[in-house]
Amino acid sequence: MDLHCHSTASDGVLTPTALVDRAAQLGIRLLSLTDHDTIEGLAEARRAAETLGVTLVNGIELSCTWGGVTIHVLGYGFQEQATALVEALDHLHSARWQRAELIGERLAAKGMSGAFEGARFIQQELGVSNNAPARPHFAEFLVQAGYVRDRNEAFRKWLGAGKLGDIKHHWPTLAQTVMTLKNAAAWISLAHPWQYALTGSKRRRLVADFVQSGGQALEVVNAWQPMEQIGVLARLTRDFNLLASAGSDFHAPGLWSELGLYRPLPEGVTPLWPYLEGYQQHHEPAFTDTSR
């Protein structure tokens, strides 16, 4: 199974169809497509999944803010037409276009003109999307235009946390985002809690606020993160009585992860996936508690 991956509907390089096909070839039978701030790819992914014997769980990775930091929250098994979710996605769709245009303007002010148009072209070459180009598309433009050596340098100098491409003011708050997912009957997980620039005490406060808002799980395992990080996140999961999730966070072949490949959950935590519709088709026994 894999509960965290991305397609060309956001910042991945495979179309939803190609992504599901790759998952099937790798033996994945339970998959959640969790594109950033959009469900544009779900219908295509579901059609592919139905023909390939893959169970697709509705998924999304929503952007929000907490304590001045951009945070990502994963939602699973939600009602796609829930009013709160539809309204939130409309806002995020506009916000992402505003952010992309502002990133282009800021890069142009630093002598890197044409970034917005270049990022959009790169995005559309991968697969037609109605969504705004994301930071990986800008990073690829900067590489191709010769402004940086590679994507790592693009994020380190221009697009990463605290750099000019790190634009937060368009996102809702963590509490608002969790409530949006609750109103859509989703299972809610805090994505990659170790990837935020937080001290240990501040990370714990983040988890406490996430729980108070209604969050239910932590992504304890994200691809091949170090075991010591996984151990800390497992303790937080136990301390706050949360479910534990895992996923590859796959974006493209040959990067930091591959579909379905990630470190195992440590012992002593309760996994999220048995609660997801479709799990029981491929695994027994499943949990019977369906409260959300």
Protein Blocks (a to p, Z undefined) as FASTA:
>chain_A
ZZbdcdfklmmfbdfklmmmmmmmnopabdcdddehiaklmmmmmmmmmmnopacddddd
ddddeehiacddddehiafklmklmmmmmmmmmmmmmmmmmmmmmmmmnopghklmmmmm
mmmmnoccfbdcdfklmmmmmmmnopamblmlmmmmmmmghiaklcfklpccfklmmmmm
mmnopacddehkllpccdfklmmmmmmmmmmnopabdcfbgcjacfklmmmmmmmmmmno
pacdddekiabghiabdehiacdddehiacfklmpghjlmmoccddfbfcZZ
